[in-house]
Amino acid sequence: MKNRYRIYVRGKHSGGKVWWIQDNQTGKRESLGTTDKNQARALFNLKNEPHQVIDFHAQIAQAHLMISDPERGHGRRVLFDVAGTRNPERAAHFSQQ
């Protein structure tokens, strides 16, 4: 599972060493406002966690649908319907499968 955000440090040559994150989907950059590596890593993990949980729960739901009714095409249609009502980005993800 690919992280939505990536972390990097800016200003290491000028002595500033401020930690930043970049959204891999939009390209938007945001300063974490810290020079401490451990604090930056903790903030980075907090940013990525909700996106990983969504993917994890979608995989669990798909597995449950496959087990309960394998004749329905592995539950993709049902999962697409549920995902499409809540988040258009998720709907696009499931429509490509």
MODELLER restraints for C-alpha pairs under 7 A, 6 or more apart:
rsr = mdl.restraints
at = mdl.atoms
rsr.add(forms.Gaussian(group=physical.xy_distance, feature=features.Distance(at['CA:3:A'], at['CA:48:A']), mean=6.17, stdev=0.5))
rsr.add(forms.Gaussian(group=physical.xy_distance, feature=features.Distance(at['CA:4:A'], at['CA:23:A']), mean=5.91, stdev=0.5))
rsr.add(forms.Gaussian(group=physical.xy_distance, feature=features.Distance(at['CA:4:A'], at['CA:24:A']), mean=5.39, stdev=0.5))
rsr.add(forms.Gaussian(group=physical.xy_distance, feature=features.Distance(at['CA:4:A'], at['CA:25:A']), mean=6.73, stdev=0.5))
rsr.add(forms.Gaussian(group=physical.xy_distance, feature=features.Distance(at['CA:4:A'], at['CA:48:A']), mean=6.02, stdev=0.5))
rsr.add(forms.Gaussian(group=physical.xy_distance, feature=features.Distance(at['CA:4:A'], at['CA:51:A']), mean=6.96, stdev=0.5))
rsr.add(forms.Gaussian(group=physical.xy_distance, feature=features.Distance(at['CA:5:A'], at['CA:21:A']), mean=6.18, stdev=0.5))
rsr.add(forms.Gaussian(group=physical.xy_distance, feature=features.Distance(at['CA:5:A'], at['CA:22:A']), mean=5.38, stdev=0.5))
rsr.add(forms.Gaussian(group=physical.xy_distance, feature=features.Distance(at['CA:5:A'], at['CA:23:A']), mean=4.55, stdev=0.5))
rsr.add(forms.Gaussian(group=physical.xy_distance, feature=features.Distance(at['CA:5:A'], at['CA:24:A']), mean=5.51, stdev=0.5))
rsr.add(forms.Gaussian(group=physical.xy_distance, feature=features.Distance(at['CA:5:A'], at['CA:48:A']), mean=6.22, stdev=0.5))
rsr.add(forms.Gaussian(group=physical.xy_distance, feature=features.Distance(at['CA:6:A'], at['CA:21:A']), mean=5.42, stdev=0.5))
rsr.add(forms.Gaussian(group=physical.xy_distance, feature=features.Distance(at['CA:6:A'], at['CA:22:A']), mean=5.36, stdev=0.5))
rsr.add(forms.Gaussian(group=physical.xy_distance, feature=features.Distance(at['CA:6:A'], at['CA:23:A']), mean=6.73, stdev=0.5))
rsr.add(forms.Gaussian(group=physical.xy_distance, feature=features.Distance(at['CA:6:A'], at['CA:24:A']), mean=6.94, stdev=0.5))
rsr.add(forms.Gaussian(group=physical.xy_distance, feature=features.Distance(at['CA:7:A'], at['CA:20:A']), mean=5.79, stdev=0.5))
rsr.add(forms.Gaussian(group=physical.xy_distance, feature=features.Distance(at['CA:7:A'], at['CA:21:A']), mean=4.42, stdev=0.5))
rsr.add(forms.Gaussian(group=physical.xy_distance, feature=features.Distance(at['CA:7:A'], at['CA:22:A']), mean=6.55, stdev=0.5))
rsr.add(forms.Gaussian(group=physical.xy_distance, feature=features.Distance(at['CA:7:A'], at['CA:44:A']), mean=6.79, stdev=0.5))
rsr.add(forms.Gaussian(group=physical.xy_distance, feature=features.Distance(at['CA:8:A'], at['CA:19:A']), mean=5.84, stdev=0.5))
rsr.add(forms.Gaussian(group=physical.xy_distance, feature=features.Distance(at['CA:8:A'], at['CA:20:A']), mean=5.43, stdev=0.5))
rsr.add(forms.Gaussian(group=physical.xy_distance, feature=features.Distance(at['CA:8:A'], at['CA:21:A']), mean=6.24, stdev=0.5))
rsr.add(forms.Gaussian(group=physical.xy_distance, feature=features.Distance(at['CA:9:A'], at['CA:17:A']), mean=5.82, stdev=0.5))
rsr.add(forms.Gaussian(group=physical.xy_distance, feature=features.Distance(at['CA:9:A'], at['CA:18:A']), mean=5.64, stdev=0.5))
rsr.add(forms.Gaussian(group=physical.xy_distance, feature=features.Distance(at['CA:9:A'], at['CA:19:A']), mean=4.38, stdev=0.5))
rsr.add(forms.Gaussian(group=physical.xy_distance, feature=features.Distance(at['CA:9:A'], at['CA:20:A']), mean=5.88, stdev=0.5))
rsr.add(forms.Gaussian(group=physical.xy_distance, feature=features.Distance(at['CA:10:A'], at['CA:17:A']), mean=5.47, stdev=0.5))
rsr.add(forms.Gaussian(group=physical.xy_distance, feature=features.Distance(at['CA:10:A'], at['CA:18:A']), mean=5.42, stdev=0.5))
rsr.add(forms.Gaussian(group=physical.xy_distance, feature=features.Distance(at['CA:10:A'], at['CA:19:A']), mean=6.26, stdev=0.5))
rsr.add(forms.Gaussian(group=physical.xy_distance, feature=features.Distance(at['CA:11:A'], at['CA:17:A']), mean=4.77, stdev=0.5))
rsr.add(forms.Gaussian(group=physical.xy_distance, feature=features.Distance(at['CA:11:A'], at['CA:18:A']), mean=6.33, stdev=0.5))
rsr.add(forms.Gaussian(group=physical.xy_distance, feature=features.Distance(at['CA:17:A'], at['CA:35:A']), mean=5.61, stdev=0.5))
rsr.add(forms.Gaussian(group=physical.xy_distance, feature=features.Distance(at['CA:18:A'], at['CA:33:A']), mean=6.62, stdev=0.5))
rsr.add(forms.Gaussian(group=physical.xy_distance, feature=features.Distance(at['CA:18:A'], at['CA:34:A']), mean=5.71, stdev=0.5))
rsr.add(forms.Gaussian(group=physical.xy_distance, feature=features.Distance(at['CA:18:A'], at['CA:35:A']), mean=4.75, stdev=0.5))
rsr.add(forms.Gaussian(group=physical.xy_distance, feature=features.Distance(at['CA:19:A'], at['CA:31:A']), mean=6.26, stdev=0.5))
rsr.add(forms.Gaussian(group=physical.xy_distance, feature=features.Distance(at['CA:19:A'], at['CA:32:A']), mean=5.63, stdev=0.5))
rsr.add(forms.Gaussian(group=physical.xy_distance, feature=features.Distance(at['CA:19:A'], at['CA:33:A']), mean=6.79, stdev=0.5))
rsr.add(forms.Gaussian(group=physical.xy_distance, feature=features.Distance(at['CA:19:A'], at['CA:34:A']), mean=6.02, stdev=0.5))
rsr.add(forms.Gaussian(group=physical.xy_distance, feature=features.Distance(at['CA:19:A'], at['CA:35:A']), mean=6.06, stdev=0.5))
rsr.add(forms.Gaussian(group=physical.xy_distance, feature=features.Distance(at['CA:19:A'], at['CA:40:A']), mean=6.24, stdev=0.5))
rsr.add(forms.Gaussian(group=physical.xy_distance, feature=features.Distance(at['CA:20:A'], at['CA:29:A']), mean=6.97, stdev=0.5))
rsr.add(forms.Gaussian(group=physical.xy_distance, feature=features.Distance(at['CA:20:A'], at['CA:30:A']), mean=5.67, stdev=0.5))
rsr.add(forms.Gaussian(group=physical.xy_distance, feature=features.Distance(at['CA:20:A'], at['CA:31:A']), mean=4.32, stdev=0.5))
rsr.add(forms.Gaussian(group=physical.xy_distance, feature=features.Distance(at['CA:20:A'], at['CA:32:A']), mean=5.25, stdev=0.5))
rsr.add(forms.Gaussian(group=physical.xy_distance, feature=features.Distance(at['CA:21:A'], at['CA:29:A']), mean=5.79, stdev=0.5))
rsr.add(forms.Gaussian(group=physical.xy_distance, feature=features.Distance(at['CA:21:A'], at['CA:30:A']), mean=5.45, stdev=0.5))
rsr.add(forms.Gaussian(group=physical.xy_distance, feature=features.Distance(at['CA:21:A'], at['CA:31:A']), mean=6.40, stdev=0.5))
rsr.add(forms.Gaussian(group=physical.xy_distance, feature=features.Distance(at['CA:21:A'], at['CA:32:A']), mean=6.92, stdev=0.5))
rsr.add(forms.Gaussian(group=physical.xy_distance, feature=features.Distance(at['CA:22:A'], at['CA:28:A']), mean=5.63, stdev=0.5))
rsr.add(forms.Gaussian(group=physical.xy_distance, feature=features.Distance(at['CA:22:A'], at['CA:29:A']), mean=4.35, stdev=0.5))
rsr.add(forms.Gaussian(group=physical.xy_distance, feature=features.Distance(at['CA:22:A'], at['CA:30:A']), mean=6.34, stdev=0.5))
rsr.add(forms.Gaussian(group=physical.xy_distance, feature=features.Distance(at['CA:23:A'], at['CA:29:A']), mean=6.44, stdev=0.5))
rsr.add(forms.Gaussian(group=physical.xy_distance, feature=features.Distance(at['CA:32:A'], at['CA:40:A']), mean=6.44, stdev=0.5))
rsr.add(forms.Gaussian(group=physical.xy_distance, feature=features.Distance(at['CA:34:A'], at['CA:40:A']), mean=6.41, stdev=0.5))
rsr.add(forms.Gaussian(group=physical.xy_distance, feature=features.Distance(at['CA:62:A'], at['CA:75:A']), mean=6.23, stdev=0.5))
rsr.add(forms.Gaussian(group=physical.xy_distance, feature=features.Distance(at['CA:62:A'], at['CA:79:A']), mean=6.85, stdev=0.5))
rsr.add(forms.Gaussian(group=physical.xy_distance, feature=features.Distance(at['CA:65:A'], at['CA:74:A']), mean=6.37, stdev=0.5))
rsr.add(forms.Gaussian(group=physical.xy_distance, feature=features.Distance(at['CA:65:A'], at['CA:75:A']), mean=5.13, stdev=0.5))
rsr.add(forms.Gaussian(group=physical.xy_distance, feature=features.Distance(at['CA:66:A'], at['CA:74:A']), mean=4.56, stdev=0.5))
rsr.add(forms.Gaussian(group=physical.xy_distance, feature=features.Distance(at['CA:66:A'], at['CA:75:A']), mean=5.93, stdev=0.5))
rsr.add(forms.Gaussian(group=physical.xy_distance, feature=features.Distance(at['CA:80:A'], at['CA:91:A']), mean=5.87, stdev=0.5))
rsr.add(forms.Gaussian(group=physical.xy_distance, feature=features.Distance(at['CA:80:A'], at['CA:94:A']), mean=5.63, stdev=0.5))
rsr.add(forms.Gaussian(group=physical.xy_distance, feature=features.Distance(at['CA:80:A'], at['CA:95:A']), mean=6.72, stdev=0.5))
rsr.add(forms.Gaussian(group=physical.xy_distance, feature=features.Distance(at['CA:83:A'], at['CA:90:A']), mean=5.74, stdev=0.5))
rsr.add(forms.Gaussian(group=physical.xy_distance, feature=features.Distance(at['CA:83:A'], at['CA:91:A']), mean=5.28, stdev=0.5))
rsr.add(forms.Gaussian(group=physical.xy_distance, feature=features.Distance(at['CA:84:A'], at['CA:90:A']), mean=6.61, stdev=0.5))
rsr.add(forms.Gaussian(group=physical.xy_distance, feature=features.Distance(at['CA:84:A'], at['CA:91:A']), mean=4.32, stdev=0.5))
